[in-house]
Amino acid sequence: MTTDAPTWSSVLTSWTFTPIADLLMIAATIGYLLLVRRLARCDGAWSWGRTTSWLAAMVVLVVALNSSMAVYAHSLFWCTCSST
């Protein structure tokens, strides 16, 4: 399996879509934000740091699963394994 090396333009523009993972992340984030809002209505204390951390984790997951890292993961892994 031969693929060309990624260029900067292909790294920035090649994204993929993982429907099941994306829908699960969207559902989990909506559920999380709804529960945070429900807790705020009941005068519960919930730090913004926790919510920010959750949203940052979702961004990291989106980048890991949909960005060029996911697009080139199999070819770059294959190149690394075959060169040893």
SULRA-V5155 format. One line per field, one symbol per residue. ss: DSSP state (H for helix, E for strand, C for the rest). phi: phi as a letter, one per 40 degrees, with the letter a starting at -180 (. if undefined). burial: b if it has 16 or more other ideal C-beta (glycine too) atoms within 10 Angstrom, else e. A space follows every 50 residues. Layout:
# SULRA-V5155
ss: ???
phi: ???
burial: ???
This chain:
# SULRA-V5155
ss: CCCCCCCHHHHHHCCCCCHHHHHHHHHHHHHHHHHHHHHHHCCCCCCHHH HHHHHHHHHHHHHHHHCHHHHHHHHHHHHHHHCC
phi: .bbcccbcccccbcbbbbdcccccccccccccccccccccccgccbcccc cccccccccccccccbccdcccdccccccccccc
burial: eeeeeeeeeeeeebeeeeeeeeeebeeeeeeeeeebeeeeeeeeeeeeee eeeeeeeeeebbeebbbbebbbeeeeeeeeeeee
